[in-house]
Amino acid sequence: MDANILNQILEIAFQKKVSDLHFEVDNPPFFRGRGQLIRSKMPNLTPKDTEFIAATILAYNNRQLSDDLKELDASYALASGGRFRVSIFRQRGHFGIIMRVIPPHIGTFQDLNLPPVLAEIAQAPNGLILVTGPTGNGKSTTLASMLRFLNENQSYNIITIEDPIEFLFTSLKSCIIQREVGIDTHCFNTALKAALRMDPDVIMVGEMRDRETIDSCIKAAETGHLVLSTLHTQGAVSTINRIIGNFPPESQEIVRQRLADVLVAIVSLRLVKDKSGEGILPVVEIMRSTTTIMSCIREGRLDEIEKHIENGSSQYRMQSLDQHLLALYRQGRISIEDAKRLTHSMDFERKLMFD
């Protein structure tokens, strides 16, 4: 393995629009395309190969390989402009690398098949907007699309704090400052505190990873800023539970009150193959913070929230995961098998019967 071969592999992956590349010892490179992991016909990688890849990526980030490196997030770019989010880790003493391909252009809501109501949500004057879902289901892409909309339509000072920076923005109507953890700042929490002194209108935090970052995001929203961030959760209710559960029991009632006061919306994503098997569609749950839902959060009646999401579909343009699955199925865009696989509802079959 040398730099030319590595860059050729990455260039092919970028041009073929694969989503991920895997480099692991005793395996050839793997590619993920259309959701499927594909084994390449290249030779198996040796420990020296993966060490070289890791060292090359670290050098791009002005870092050096060290014996105490166990895992690290970074970014990498090709001279042609292709960009990658990188996870470097050790397994059985050897380096492994997984690289996520970052699309070259930031799509609009229409490009990405996202609900148009996201434009309305993104224009909230302040508060907390959360985009959630499993890894690799479009959270970063959706956040980038929301920032693109604000950049094109509002005169804001937008500060992003990311680990690593994924999509690169050019300031249009808004001024966009992008800071990377490990290079421009020590951690999310420190950068958030600094951001409040940088005249922000909007703060985007790549991920709310711990209690301190969650608390700082809520504080920033409480002080009149619009804060956008992500969590690795399955839906609105699990997101609220995760946030509250990060705090000790004696603090949870206060956190429920604070969260109810600042929460604007939770957008939860899952990706599914379209009926042709050639494309990918987002399935989106949208919860907006109505007076009723705010009361449910304050009083801990979270089991009622999904019903209120479904009842608010016409007036507030909310939708549950099941409602969107049913809509995509009715439109002939996804198969019934995929709809059943993604639902987390026990009565999805009953909803189908009334279709």
Salt bridges, closest charged atoms under 4 A:
ASP20 OD2 - ARG100 NE 2.66
GLU24 OE2 - HIS22 ND1 3.74
ASP73 OD2 - ARG209 NH2 3.60
GLU120 OE2 - ARG288 NH2 2.96
GLU120 OE1 - ARG317 NH2 2.56
GLU152 OE2 - ARG148 NE 2.94
ASP163 OD2 - ARG209 NH1 2.93
GLU166 OE2 - ARG85 NH1 2.62
GLU207 OE1 - ARG209 NE 3.23
GLU207 OE2 - HIS232 NE2 3.42
ASP215 OD2 - LYS219 NZ 3.25
ASP215 OD1 - ARG258 NH1 2.82
GLU222 OE2 - ARG258 NE 2.83
ASP261 OD1 - ARG298 NH2 2.57
GLU278 OE1 - ARG34 NH2 3.02
GLU299 OE1 - ARG301 NE 2.73
GLU304 OE1 - ARG301 NH1 2.56
GLU304 OE1 - HIS308 NE2 3.72
GLU310 OE2 - LYS351 NZ 3.04
ASP322 OD2 - LYS351 NZ 3.00
ASP338 OD1 - ARG341 NH2 3.16
ASP347 OD2 - ARG350 NH2 2.86
ASP347 OD1 - LYS351 NZ 3.91
GLU349 OE2 - LYS340 NZ 3.27
ASP355 OD1 - ARG330 NE 2.47
